[in-house]
Amino acid sequence: MSPRTMTEPAFLVLTALVDEPRHGYGIVQEVERLSGGRVELKIGTLYGVLDRLAADDLVALDREEAERGRLRRYYRLTESGARALEAEAVRLAGNVEAARTRLRARYAGGAA
């Protein structure tokens, strides 16, 4: 992915693909589960995210299967996608730690 910050939907889609390839609706369900129901991707939004991730070589088409007359496309995480996800997780963890450190100092000092 380019140097720009990864969006939350992109981060969650990559995370949803870590353990196995998934088709569109499976990704939507896994993103909702991972986010505790906070993020509900619409199919149009999902495919926009997948297109950008594929263009950046972070996901790839794994296979296509016919299911009840409809074509299901399964996507998988690429190695560069796993590296980008790891880098983003480290970046986010650093931000969280910085915020927690400052909050601890704020409350330890008695400021309200």
PDB file as gemmi writes it, atoms N, CA and C in Angstrom:
CRYST1    1.000    1.000    1.000  90.00  90.00  90.00 P 1                      
ATOM      1  N   MET A   1       0.850  -1.171   0.000  1.00  0.00           N  
ATOM      2  CA  MET A   1       0.000   0.000   0.000  1.00  0.00           C  
ATOM      3  C   MET A   1       0.894   1.232   0.000  1.00  0.00           C  
ATOM      4  N   SER A   2       0.415   2.303  -0.536  1.00  0.00           N  
ATOM      5  CA  SER A   2       1.205   3.524  -0.593  1.00  0.00           C  
ATOM      6  C   SER A   2       1.417   4.073   0.816  1.00  0.00           C  
ATOM      7  N   PRO A   3       2.257   5.096   0.954  1.00  0.00           N  
ATOM      8  CA  PRO A   3       2.567   5.615   2.283  1.00  0.00           C  
ATOM      9  C   PRO A   3       1.369   6.202   3.027  1.00  0.00           C  
ATOM     10  N   ARG A   4       0.249   6.401   2.359  1.00  0.00           N  
ATOM     11  CA  ARG A   4      -0.916   6.956   3.047  1.00  0.00           C  
ATOM     12  C   ARG A   4      -1.379   6.008   4.149  1.00  0.00           C  
ATOM     13  N   THR A   5      -2.053   6.574   5.112  1.00  0.00           N  
ATOM     14  CA  THR A   5      -2.553   5.779   6.225  1.00  0.00           C  
ATOM     15  C   THR A   5      -3.636   4.829   5.720  1.00  0.00           C  
ATOM     16  N   MET A   6      -3.624   3.626   6.216  1.00  0.00           N  
ATOM     17  CA  MET A   6      -4.610   2.621   5.836  1.00  0.00           C  
ATOM     18  C   MET A   6      -5.951   2.967   6.479  1.00  0.00           C  
ATOM     19  N   THR A   7      -7.014   2.873   5.705  1.00  0.00           N  
ATOM     20  CA  THR A   7      -8.342   3.136   6.263  1.00  0.00           C  
ATOM     21  C   THR A   7      -8.761   1.977   7.170  1.00  0.00           C  
ATOM     22  N   GLU A   8      -9.683   2.255   8.063  1.00  0.00           N  
ATOM     23  CA  GLU A   8     -10.169   1.192   8.949  1.00  0.00           C  
ATOM     24  C   GLU A   8     -10.810   0.049   8.159  1.00  0.00           C  
ATOM     25  N   PRO A   9     -11.662   0.335   7.158  1.00  0.00           N  
ATOM     26  CA  PRO A   9     -12.207  -0.786   6.386  1.00  0.00           C  
ATOM     27  C   PRO A   9     -11.123  -1.627   5.714  1.00  0.00           C  
ATOM     28  N   ALA A  10     -10.085  -0.994   5.163  1.00  0.00           N  
ATOM     29  CA  ALA A  10      -8.999  -1.754   4.530  1.00  0.00           C  
ATOM     30  C   ALA A  10      -8.278  -2.599   5.572  1.00  0.00           C  
ATOM     31  N   PHE A  11      -8.000  -2.025   6.733  1.00  0.00           N  
ATOM     32  CA  PHE A  11      -7.342  -2.752   7.816  1.00  0.00           C  
ATOM     33  C   PHE A  11      -8.160  -3.975   8.216  1.00  0.00           C  
ATOM     34  N   LEU A  12      -9.465  -3.801   8.356  1.00  0.00           N  
ATOM     35  CA  LEU A  12     -10.333  -4.910   8.768  1.00  0.00           C  
ATOM     36  C   LEU A  12     -10.487  -5.958   7.671  1.00  0.00           C  
ATOM     37  N   VAL A  13     -10.530  -5.543   6.415  1.00  0.00           N  
ATOM     38  CA  VAL A  13     -10.609  -6.505   5.315  1.00  0.00           C  
ATOM     39  C   VAL A  13      -9.335  -7.342   5.277  1.00  0.00           C  
ATOM     40  N   LEU A  14      -8.183  -6.714   5.390  1.00  0.00           N  
ATOM     41  CA  LEU A  14      -6.936  -7.478   5.417  1.00  0.00           C  
ATOM     42  C   LEU A  14      -6.917  -8.438   6.604  1.00  0.00           C  
ATOM     43  N   THR A  15      -7.356  -7.959   7.761  1.00  0.00           N  
ATOM     44  CA  THR A  15      -7.403  -8.804   8.952  1.00  0.00           C  
ATOM     45  C   THR A  15      -8.341  -9.990   8.744  1.00  0.00           C  
ATOM     46  N   ALA A  16      -9.465  -9.764   8.080  1.00  0.00           N  
ATOM     47  CA  ALA A  16     -10.432 -10.835   7.818  1.00  0.00           C  
ATOM     48  C   ALA A  16      -9.846 -11.923   6.921  1.00  0.00           C  
ATOM     49  N   LEU A  17      -8.853 -11.564   6.117  1.00  0.00           N  
ATOM     50  CA  LEU A  17      -8.271 -12.521   5.168  1.00  0.00           C  
ATOM     51  C   LEU A  17      -7.013 -13.211   5.684  1.00  0.00           C  
ATOM     52  N   VAL A  18      -6.598 -12.913   6.907  1.00  0.00           N  
ATOM     53  CA  VAL A  18      -5.352 -13.488   7.432  1.00  0.00           C  
ATOM     54  C   VAL A  18      -5.417 -15.009   7.487  1.00  0.00           C  
ATOM     55  N   ASP A  19      -6.505 -15.554   7.983  1.00  0.00           N  
ATOM     56  CA  ASP A  19      -6.547 -17.001   8.236  1.00  0.00           C  
ATOM     57  C   ASP A  19      -6.994 -17.847   7.052  1.00  0.00           C  
ATOM     58  N   GLU A  20      -7.738 -17.261   6.115  1.00  0.00           N  
ATOM     59  CA  GLU A  20      -8.217 -18.045   4.972  1.00  0.00           C  
ATOM     60  C   GLU A  20      -8.804 -17.126   3.908  1.00  0.00           C  
ATOM     61  N   PRO A  21      -8.833 -17.584   2.650  1.00  0.00           N  
ATOM     62  CA  PRO A  21      -9.513 -16.820   1.605  1.00  0.00           C  
ATOM     63  C   PRO A  21     -11.016 -16.767   1.913  1.00  0.00           C  
ATOM     64  N   ARG A  22     -11.635 -15.677   1.534  1.00  0.00           N  
ATOM     65  CA  ARG A  22     -13.077 -15.514   1.761  1.00  0.00           C  
ATOM     66  C   ARG A  22     -13.711 -14.838   0.549  1.00  0.00           C  
ATOM     67  N   HIS A  23     -14.992 -15.122   0.359  1.00  0.00           N  
ATOM     68  CA  HIS A  23     -15.762 -14.436  -0.679  1.00  0.00           C  
ATOM     69  C   HIS A  23     -16.332 -13.159  -0.073  1.00  0.00           C  
ATOM     70  N   GLY A  24     -16.907 -12.322  -0.917  1.00  0.00           N  
ATOM     71  CA  GLY A  24     -17.375 -11.008  -0.490  1.00  0.00           C  
ATOM     72  C   GLY A  24     -18.242 -11.010   0.752  1.00  0.00           C  
ATOM     73  N   TYR A  25     -19.321 -11.790   0.739  1.00  0.00           N  
ATOM     74  CA  TYR A  25     -20.216 -11.795   1.893  1.00  0.00           C  
ATOM     75  C   TYR A  25     -19.509 -12.345   3.131  1.00  0.00           C  
ATOM     76  N   GLY A  26     -18.625 -13.311   2.951  1.00  0.00           N  
ATOM     77  CA  GLY A  26     -17.850 -13.841   4.075  1.00  0.00           C  
ATOM     78  C   GLY A  26     -16.948 -12.778   4.675  1.00  0.00           C  
ATOM     79  N   ILE A  27     -16.375 -11.909   3.823  1.00  0.00           N  
ATOM     80  CA  ILE A  27     -15.541 -10.814   4.312  1.00  0.00           C  
ATOM     81  C   ILE A  27     -16.399  -9.839   5.104  1.00  0.00           C  
ATOM     82  N   VAL A  28     -17.565  -9.490   4.576  1.00  0.00           N  
ATOM     83  CA  VAL A  28     -18.479  -8.571   5.269  1.00  0.00           C  
ATOM     84  C   VAL A  28     -18.814  -9.107   6.656  1.00  0.00           C  
ATOM     85  N   GLN A  29     -19.142 -10.384   6.739  1.00  0.00           N  
ATOM     86  CA  GLN A  29     -19.483 -10.990   8.032  1.00  0.00           C  
ATOM     87  C   GLN A  29     -18.292 -10.989   8.990  1.00  0.00           C  
ATOM     88  N   GLU A  30     -17.114 -11.303   8.490  1.00  0.00           N  
ATOM     89  CA  GLU A  30     -15.931 -11.358   9.347  1.00  0.00           C  
ATOM     90  C   GLU A  30     -15.530  -9.964   9.828  1.00  0.00           C  
ATOM     91  N   VAL A  31     -15.652  -8.958   8.973  1.00  0.00           N  
ATOM     92  CA  VAL A  31     -15.362  -7.578   9.383  1.00  0.00           C  
ATOM     93  C   VAL A  31     -16.321  -7.154  10.488  1.00  0.00           C  
ATOM     94  N   GLU A  32     -17.584  -7.486  10.340  1.00  0.00           N  
ATOM     95  CA  GLU A  32     -18.563  -7.149  11.385  1.00  0.00           C  
ATOM     96  C   GLU A  32     -18.211  -7.852  12.692  1.00  0.00           C  
ATOM     97  N   ARG A  33     -17.815  -9.111  12.611  1.00  0.00           N  
ATOM     98  CA  ARG A  33     -17.435  -9.863  13.813  1.00  0.00           C  
ATOM     99  C   ARG A  33     -16.190  -9.266  14.453  1.00  0.00           C  
ATOM    100  N   LEU A  34     -15.166  -8.991  13.635  1.00  0.00           N  
ATOM    101  CA  LEU A  34     -13.913  -8.439  14.150  1.00  0.00           C  
ATOM    102  C   LEU A  34     -14.110  -7.091  14.834  1.00  0.00           C  
ATOM    103  N   SER A  35     -15.033  -6.302  14.314  1.00  0.00           N  
ATOM    104  CA  SER A  35     -15.259  -4.958  14.863  1.00  0.00           C  
ATOM    105  C   SER A  35     -16.329  -4.943  15.952  1.00  0.00           C  
ATOM    106  N   GLY A  36     -16.790  -6.108  16.357  1.00  0.00           N  
ATOM    107  CA  GLY A  36     -17.838  -6.157  17.378  1.00  0.00           C  
ATOM    108  C   GLY A  36     -19.136  -5.533  16.907  1.00  0.00           C  
ATOM    109  N   GLY A  37     -19.388  -5.572  15.603  1.00  0.00           N  
ATOM    110  CA  GLY A  37     -20.618  -5.018  15.041  1.00  0.00           C  
ATOM    111  C   GLY A  37     -20.540  -3.530  14.748  1.00  0.00           C  
ATOM    112  N   ARG A  38     -19.417  -2.925  15.041  1.00  0.00           N  
ATOM    113  CA  ARG A  38     -19.265  -1.481  14.846  1.00  0.00           C  
ATOM    114  C   ARG A  38     -19.135  -1.104  13.377  1.00  0.00           C  
ATOM    115  N   VAL A  39     -18.496  -1.964  12.575  1.00  0.00           N  
ATOM    116  CA  VAL A  39     -18.293  -1.688  11.150  1.00  0.00           C  
ATOM    117  C   VAL A  39     -19.130  -2.668  10.340  1.00  0.00           C  
ATOM    118  N   GLU A  40     -20.068  -2.127   9.585  1.00  0.00           N  
ATOM    119  CA  GLU A  40     -20.914  -2.928   8.699  1.00  0.00           C  
ATOM    120  C   GLU A  40     -20.666  -2.461   7.268  1.00  0.00           C  
ATOM    121  N   LEU A  41     -19.824  -3.199   6.553  1.00  0.00           N  
ATOM    122  CA  LEU A  41     -19.500  -2.830   5.176  1.00  0.00           C  
ATOM    123  C   LEU A  41     -20.665  -3.136   4.250  1.00  0.00           C  
ATOM    124  N   LYS A  42     -20.980  -2.192   3.399  1.00  0.00           N  
ATOM    125  CA  LYS A  42     -21.923  -2.431   2.313  1.00  0.00           C  
ATOM    126  C   LYS A  42     -21.141  -3.101   1.184  1.00  0.00           C  
ATOM    127  N   ILE A  43     -21.809  -3.887   0.386  1.00  0.00           N  
ATOM    128  CA  ILE A  43     -21.133  -4.630  -0.677  1.00  0.00           C  
ATOM    129  C   ILE A  43     -20.391  -3.693  -1.634  1.00  0.00           C  
ATOM    130  N   GLY A  44     -21.005  -2.575  -2.004  1.00  0.00           N  
ATOM    131  CA  GLY A  44     -20.343  -1.624  -2.901  1.00  0.00           C  
ATOM    132  C   GLY A  44     -19.073  -1.071  -2.295  1.00  0.00           C  
ATOM    133  N   THR A  45     -19.116  -0.757  -1.013  1.00  0.00           N  
ATOM    134  CA  THR A  45     -17.932  -0.266  -0.304  1.00  0.00           C  
ATOM    135  C   THR A  45     -16.861  -1.354  -0.255  1.00  0.00           C  
ATOM    136  N   LEU A  46     -17.277  -2.575   0.048  1.00  0.00           N  
ATOM    137  CA  LEU A  46     -16.332  -3.689   0.118  1.00  0.00           C  
ATOM    138  C   LEU A  46     -15.578  -3.844  -1.187  1.00  0.00           C  
ATOM    139  N   TYR A  47     -16.283  -3.845  -2.307  1.00  0.00           N  
ATOM    140  CA  TYR A  47     -15.604  -4.077  -3.578  1.00  0.00           C  
ATOM    141  C   TYR A  47     -14.723  -2.901  -3.978  1.00  0.00           C  
ATOM    142  N   GLY A  48     -15.061  -1.691  -3.541  1.00  0.00           N  
ATOM    143  CA  GLY A  48     -14.161  -0.555  -3.738  1.00  0.00           C  
ATOM    144  C   GLY A  48     -12.866  -0.750  -2.964  1.00  0.00           C  
ATOM    145  N   VAL A  49     -12.990  -1.202  -1.715  1.00  0.00           N  
ATOM    146  CA  VAL A  49     -11.813  -1.477  -0.882  1.00  0.00           C  
ATOM    147  C   VAL A  49     -10.995  -2.604  -1.499  1.00  0.00           C  
ATOM    148  N   LEU A  50     -11.651  -3.696  -1.898  1.00  0.00           N  
ATOM    149  CA  LEU A  50     -10.941  -4.826  -2.503  1.00  0.00           C  
ATOM    150  C   LEU A  50     -10.210  -4.414  -3.781  1.00  0.00           C  
ATOM    151  N   ASP A  51     -10.843  -3.570  -4.595  1.00  0.00           N  
ATOM    152  CA  ASP A  51     -10.196  -3.100  -5.828  1.00  0.00           C  
ATOM    153  C   ASP A  51      -8.921  -2.326  -5.515  1.00  0.00           C  
ATOM    154  N   ARG A  52      -8.980  -1.434  -4.509  1.00  0.00           N  
ATOM    155  CA  ARG A  52      -7.788  -0.664  -4.134  1.00  0.00           C  
ATOM    156  C   ARG A  52      -6.705  -1.574  -3.555  1.00  0.00           C  
ATOM    157  N   LEU A  53      -7.115  -2.519  -2.708  1.00  0.00           N  
ATOM    158  CA  LEU A  53      -6.142  -3.446  -2.123  1.00  0.00           C  
ATOM    159  C   LEU A  53      -5.503  -4.327  -3.193  1.00  0.00           C  
ATOM    160  N   ALA A  54      -6.294  -4.753  -4.159  1.00  0.00           N  
ATOM    161  CA  ALA A  54      -5.765  -5.571  -5.259  1.00  0.00           C  
ATOM    162  C   ALA A  54      -4.813  -4.750  -6.129  1.00  0.00           C  
ATOM    163  N   ALA A  55      -5.161  -3.493  -6.382  1.00  0.00           N  
ATOM    164  CA  ALA A  55      -4.290  -2.627  -7.185  1.00  0.00           C  
ATOM    165  C   ALA A  55      -2.946  -2.410  -6.487  1.00  0.00           C  
ATOM    166  N   ASP A  56      -2.948  -2.422  -5.160  1.00  0.00           N  
ATOM    167  CA  ASP A  56      -1.709  -2.267  -4.385  1.00  0.00           C  
ATOM    168  C   ASP A  56      -1.049  -3.609  -4.086  1.00  0.00           C  
ATOM    169  N   ASP A  57      -1.578  -4.705  -4.664  1.00  0.00           N  
ATOM    170  CA  ASP A  57      -1.047  -6.063  -4.487  1.00  0.00           C  
ATOM    171  C   ASP A  57      -1.081  -6.530  -3.026  1.00  0.00           C  
ATOM    172  N   LEU A  58      -2.102  -6.093  -2.285  1.00  0.00           N  
ATOM    173  CA  LEU A  58      -2.243  -6.519  -0.898  1.00  0.00           C  
ATOM    174  C   LEU A  58      -3.208  -7.694  -0.773  1.00  0.00           C  
ATOM    175  N   VAL A  59      -4.113  -7.820  -1.733  1.00  0.00           N  
ATOM    176  CA  VAL A  59      -4.981  -8.993  -1.839  1.00  0.00           C  
ATOM    177  C   VAL A  59      -4.964  -9.451  -3.285  1.00  0.00           C  
ATOM    178  N   ALA A  60      -5.338 -10.705  -3.489  1.00  0.00           N  
ATOM    179  CA  ALA A  60      -5.411 -11.259  -4.842  1.00  0.00           C  
ATOM    180  C   ALA A  60      -6.623 -12.171  -4.930  1.00  0.00           C  
ATOM    181  N   LEU A  61      -7.110 -12.329  -6.134  1.00  0.00           N  
ATOM    182  CA  LEU A  61      -8.188 -13.281  -6.372  1.00  0.00           C  
ATOM    183  C   LEU A  61      -7.637 -14.684  -6.141  1.00  0.00           C  
ATOM    184  N   ASP A  62      -8.288 -15.442  -5.280  1.00  0.00           N  
ATOM    185  CA  ASP A  62      -7.841 -16.802  -4.975  1.00  0.00           C  
ATOM    186  C   ASP A  62      -8.491 -17.805  -5.918  1.00  0.00           C  
ATOM    187  N   ARG A  63      -9.806 -17.671  -6.067  1.00  0.00           N  
ATOM    188  CA  ARG A  63     -10.545 -18.580  -6.946  1.00  0.00           C  
ATOM    189  C   ARG A  63     -11.952 -18.042  -7.148  1.00  0.00           C  
ATOM    190  N   GLU A  64     -12.650 -18.636  -8.105  1.00  0.00           N  
ATOM    191  CA  GLU A  64     -14.060 -18.327  -8.342  1.00  0.00           C  
ATOM    192  C   GLU A  64     -14.837 -19.630  -8.304  1.00  0.00           C  
ATOM    193  N   GLU A  65     -15.988 -19.594  -7.657  1.00  0.00           N  
ATOM    194  CA  GLU A  65     -16.850 -20.778  -7.570  1.00  0.00           C  
ATOM    195  C   GLU A  65     -18.283 -20.366  -7.879  1.00  0.00           C  
ATOM    196  N   ALA A  66     -18.987 -21.260  -8.559  1.00  0.00           N  
ATOM    197  CA  ALA A  66     -20.407 -21.020  -8.805  1.00  0.00           C  
ATOM    198  C   ALA A  66     -21.201 -21.559  -7.616  1.00  0.00           C  
ATOM    199  N   GLU A  67     -22.069 -20.726  -7.083  1.00  0.00           N  
ATOM    200  CA  GLU A  67     -22.915 -21.101  -5.953  1.00  0.00           C  
ATOM    201  C   GLU A  67     -24.342 -20.705  -6.293  1.00  0.00           C  
ATOM    202  N   ARG A  68     -25.204 -21.696  -6.501  1.00  0.00           N  
ATOM    203  CA  ARG A  68     -26.602 -21.457  -6.868  1.00  0.00           C  
ATOM    204  C   ARG A  68     -26.728 -20.496  -8.044  1.00  0.00           C  
ATOM    205  N   GLY A  69     -25.912 -20.727  -9.060  1.00  0.00           N  
ATOM    206  CA  GLY A  69     -25.980 -19.926 -10.273  1.00  0.00           C  
ATOM    207  C   GLY A  69     -25.284 -18.580 -10.195  1.00  0.00           C  
ATOM    208  N   ARG A  70     -24.690 -18.267  -9.055  1.00  0.00           N  
ATOM    209  CA  ARG A  70     -23.977 -16.994  -8.899  1.00  0.00           C  
ATOM    210  C   ARG A  70     -22.496 -17.276  -8.709  1.00  0.00           C  
ATOM    211  N   LEU A  71     -21.689 -16.396  -9.268  1.00  0.00           N  
ATOM    212  CA  LEU A  71     -20.248 -16.558  -9.161  1.00  0.00           C  
ATOM    213  C   LEU A  71     -19.759 -15.927  -7.861  1.00  0.00           C  
ATOM    214  N   ARG A  72     -19.047 -16.716  -7.063  1.00  0.00           N  
ATOM    215  CA  ARG A  72     -18.430 -16.206  -5.838  1.00  0.00           C  
ATOM    216  C   ARG A  72     -16.940 -16.068  -6.083  1.00  0.00           C  
ATOM    217  N   ARG A  73     -16.427 -14.876  -5.826  1.00  0.00           N  
ATOM    218  CA  ARG A  73     -14.990 -14.631  -5.929  1.00  0.00           C  
ATOM    219  C   ARG A  73     -14.393 -14.686  -4.528  1.00  0.00           C  
ATOM    220  N   TYR A  74     -13.379 -15.495  -4.383  1.00  0.00           N  
ATOM    221  CA  TYR A  74     -12.679 -15.618  -3.112  1.00  0.00           C  
ATOM    222  C   TYR A  74     -11.376 -14.833  -3.217  1.00  0.00           C  
ATOM    223  N   TYR A  75     -11.099 -14.046  -2.185  1.00  0.00           N  
ATOM    224  CA  TYR A  75      -9.888 -13.241  -2.133  1.00  0.00           C  
ATOM    225  C   TYR A  75      -8.968 -13.767  -1.041  1.00  0.00           C  
ATOM    226  N   ARG A  76      -7.662 -13.611  -1.272  1.00  0.00           N  
ATOM    227  CA  ARG A  76      -6.681 -14.030  -0.275  1.00  0.00           C  
ATOM    228  C   ARG A  76      -5.712 -12.889  -0.006  1.00  0.00           C  
ATOM    229  N   LEU A  77      -5.116 -12.923   1.164  1.00  0.00           N  
ATOM    230  CA  LEU A  77      -4.100 -11.963   1.557  1.00  0.00           C  
ATOM    231  C   LEU A  77      -2.784 -12.336   0.886  1.00  0.00           C  
ATOM    232  N   THR A  78      -2.112 -11.377   0.289  1.00  0.00           N  
ATOM    233  CA  THR A  78      -0.798 -11.628  -0.303  1.00  0.00           C  
ATOM    234  C   THR A  78       0.284 -11.421   0.764  1.00  0.00           C  
ATOM    235  N   GLU A  79       1.503 -11.808   0.435  1.00  0.00           N  
ATOM    236  CA  GLU A  79       2.609 -11.578   1.376  1.00  0.00           C  
ATOM    237  C   GLU A  79       2.816 -10.091   1.626  1.00  0.00           C  
ATOM    238  N   SER A  80       2.716  -9.285   0.576  1.00  0.00           N  
ATOM    239  CA  SER A  80       2.867  -7.837   0.780  1.00  0.00           C  
ATOM    240  C   SER A  80       1.689  -7.298   1.583  1.00  0.00           C  
ATOM    241  N   GLY A  81       0.530  -7.913   1.455  1.00  0.00           N  
ATOM    242  CA  GLY A  81      -0.621  -7.525   2.269  1.00  0.00           C  
ATOM    243  C   GLY A  81      -0.403  -7.841   3.736  1.00  0.00           C  
ATOM    244  N   ALA A  82       0.191  -9.003   4.011  1.00  0.00           N  
ATOM    245  CA  ALA A  82       0.493  -9.373   5.401  1.00  0.00           C  
ATOM    246  C   ALA A  82       1.515  -8.408   5.997  1.00  0.00           C  
ATOM    247  N   ARG A  83       2.513  -8.022   5.213  1.00  0.00           N  
ATOM    248  CA  ARG A  83       3.520  -7.068   5.704  1.00  0.00           C  
ATOM    249  C   ARG A  83       2.895  -5.699   5.962  1.00  0.00           C  
ATOM    250  N   ALA A  84       2.024  -5.256   5.053  1.00  0.00           N  
ATOM    251  CA  ALA A  84       1.361  -3.959   5.228  1.00  0.00           C  
ATOM    252  C   ALA A  84       0.444  -3.975   6.455  1.00  0.00           C  
ATOM    253  N   LEU A  85      -0.254  -5.086   6.657  1.00  0.00           N  
ATOM    254  CA  LEU A  85      -1.130  -5.214   7.822  1.00  0.00           C  
ATOM    255  C   LEU A  85      -0.309  -5.180   9.105  1.00  0.00           C  
ATOM    256  N   GLU A  86       0.802  -5.895   9.123  1.00  0.00           N  
ATOM    257  CA  GLU A  86       1.686  -5.896  10.300  1.00  0.00           C  
ATOM    258  C   GLU A  86       2.203  -4.492  10.590  1.00  0.00           C  
ATOM    259  N   ALA A  87       2.645  -3.786   9.557  1.00  0.00           N  
ATOM    260  CA  ALA A  87       3.158  -2.423   9.741  1.00  0.00           C  
ATOM    261  C   ALA A  87       2.070  -1.504  10.286  1.00  0.00           C  
ATOM    262  N   GLU A  88       0.875  -1.642   9.781  1.00  0.00           N  
ATOM    263  CA  GLU A  88      -0.236  -0.802  10.259  1.00  0.00           C  
ATOM    264  C   GLU A  88      -0.602  -1.156  11.688  1.00  0.00           C  
ATOM    265  N   ALA A  89      -0.581  -2.431  12.034  1.00  0.00           N  
ATOM    266  CA  ALA A  89      -0.877  -2.848  13.415  1.00  0.00           C  
ATOM    267  C   ALA A  89       0.161  -2.269  14.379  1.00  0.00           C  
ATOM    268  N   VAL A  90       1.421  -2.267  13.980  1.00  0.00           N  
ATOM    269  CA  VAL A  90       2.487  -1.698  14.811  1.00  0.00           C  
ATOM    270  C   VAL A  90       2.279  -0.189  14.955  1.00  0.00           C  
ATOM    271  N   ARG A  91       1.943   0.480  13.860  1.00  0.00           N  
ATOM    272  CA  ARG A  91       1.702   1.928  13.901  1.00  0.00           C  
ATOM    273  C   ARG A  91       0.543   2.266  14.837  1.00  0.00           C  
ATOM    274  N   LEU A  92      -0.551   1.523  14.705  1.00  0.00           N  
ATOM    275  CA  LEU A  92      -1.718   1.757  15.563  1.00  0.00           C  
ATOM    276  C   LEU A  92      -1.402   1.473  17.035  1.00  0.00           C  
ATOM    277  N   ALA A  93      -0.666   0.403  17.287  1.00  0.00           N  
ATOM    278  CA  ALA A  93      -0.294   0.066  18.665  1.00  0.00           C  
ATOM    279  C   ALA A  93       0.553   1.173  19.274  1.00  0.00           C  
ATOM    280  N   GLY A  94       1.445   1.764  18.491  1.00  0.00           N  
ATOM    281  CA  GLY A  94       2.255   2.884  18.968  1.00  0.00           C  
ATOM    282  C   GLY A  94       1.395   4.079  19.328  1.00  0.00           C  
ATOM    283  N   ASN A  95       0.403   4.360  18.496  1.00  0.00           N  
ATOM    284  CA  ASN A  95      -0.517   5.464  18.794  1.00  0.00           C  
ATOM    285  C   ASN A  95      -1.301   5.200  20.068  1.00  0.00           C  
ATOM    286  N   VAL A  96      -1.757   3.978  20.245  1.00  0.00           N  
ATOM    287  CA  VAL A  96      -2.509   3.612  21.442  1.00  0.00           C  
ATOM    288  C   VAL A  96      -1.627   3.770  22.682  1.00  0.00           C  
ATOM    289  N   GLU A  97      -0.406   3.285  22.608  1.00  0.00           N  
ATOM    290  CA  GLU A  97       0.502   3.384  23.763  1.00  0.00           C  
ATOM    291  C   GLU A  97       0.800   4.839  24.105  1.00  0.00           C  
ATOM    292  N   ALA A  98       0.997   5.687  23.104  1.00  0.00           N  
ATOM    293  CA  ALA A  98       1.250   7.109  23.354  1.00  0.00           C  
ATOM    294  C   ALA A  98       0.058   7.747  24.069  1.00  0.00           C  
ATOM    295  N   ALA A  99      -1.148   7.425  23.618  1.00  0.00           N  
ATOM    296  CA  ALA A  99      -2.348   7.978  24.258  1.00  0.00           C  
ATOM    297  C   ALA A  99      -2.479   7.466  25.688  1.00  0.00           C  
ATOM    298  N   ARG A 100      -2.274   6.187  25.904  1.00  0.00           N  
ATOM    299  CA  ARG A 100      -2.384   5.626  27.253  1.00  0.00           C  
ATOM    300  C   ARG A 100      -1.356   6.216  28.199  1.00  0.00           C  
ATOM    301  N   THR A 101      -0.130   6.388  27.720  1.00  0.00           N  
ATOM    302  CA  THR A 101       0.927   6.970  28.545  1.00  0.00           C  
ATOM    303  C   THR A 101       0.539   8.381  28.982  1.00  0.00           C  
ATOM    304  N   ARG A 102       0.047   9.172  28.057  1.00  0.00           N  
ATOM    305  CA  ARG A 102      -0.350  10.543  28.385  1.00  0.00           C  
ATOM    306  C   ARG A 102      -1.557  10.575  29.314  1.00  0.00           C  
ATOM    307  N   LEU A 103      -2.487   9.666  29.103  1.00  0.00           N  
ATOM    308  CA  LEU A 103      -3.661   9.622  29.997  1.00  0.00           C  
ATOM    309  C   LEU A 103      -3.260   9.211  31.406  1.00  0.00           C  
ATOM    310  N   ARG A 104      -2.361   8.230  31.519  1.00  0.00           N  
ATOM    311  CA  ARG A 104      -1.877   7.822  32.852  1.00  0.00           C  
ATOM    312  C   ARG A 104      -1.214   9.004  33.550  1.00  0.00           C  
ATOM    313  N   ALA A 105      -0.383   9.736  32.819  1.00  0.00           N  
ATOM    314  CA  ALA A 105       0.307  10.899  33.403  1.00  0.00           C  
ATOM    315  C   ALA A 105      -0.694  11.967  33.804  1.00  0.00           C  
ATOM    316  N   ARG A 106      -1.698  12.171  33.000  1.00  0.00           N  
ATOM    317  CA  ARG A 106      -2.723  13.169  33.313  1.00  0.00           C  
ATOM    318  C   ARG A 106      -3.422  12.831  34.617  1.00  0.00           C  
ATOM    319  N   TYR A 107      -3.835  11.575  34.740  1.00  0.00           N  
ATOM    320  CA  TYR A 107      -4.595  11.186  35.935  1.00  0.00           C  
ATOM    321  C   TYR A 107      -3.698  11.011  37.161  1.00  0.00           C  
ATOM    322  N   ALA A 108      -2.449  10.650  36.963  1.00  0.00           N  
ATOM    323  CA  ALA A 108      -1.518  10.545  38.080  1.00  0.00           C  
ATOM    324  C   ALA A 108      -1.195  11.909  38.657  1.00  0.00           C  
ATOM    325  N   GLY A 109      -1.221  12.931  37.803  1.00  0.00           N  
ATOM    326  CA  GLY A 109      -0.926  14.286  38.242  1.00  0.00           C  
ATOM    327  C   GLY A 109      -2.117  15.008  38.832  1.00  0.00           C  
ATOM    328  N   GLY A 110      -3.283  14.359  38.793  1.00  0.00           N  
ATOM    329  CA  GLY A 110      -4.473  14.947  39.394  1.00  0.00           C  
ATOM    330  C   GLY A 110      -5.195  15.943  38.512  1.00  0.00           C  
ATOM    331  N   ALA A 111      -4.738  16.142  37.272  1.00  0.00           N  
ATOM    332  CA  ALA A 111      -5.438  17.062  36.384  1.00  0.00           C  
ATOM    333  C   ALA A 111      -6.742  16.422  35.957  1.00  0.00           C  
ATOM    334  N   ALA A 112      -7.738  17.254  35.771  1.00  0.00           N  
ATOM    335  CA  ALA A 112      -9.040  16.724  35.352  1.00  0.00           C  
ATOM    336  C   ALA A 112      -9.459  17.276  34.022  1.00  0.00           C  
TER     337      ALA A 112                                                      
END                                                                             
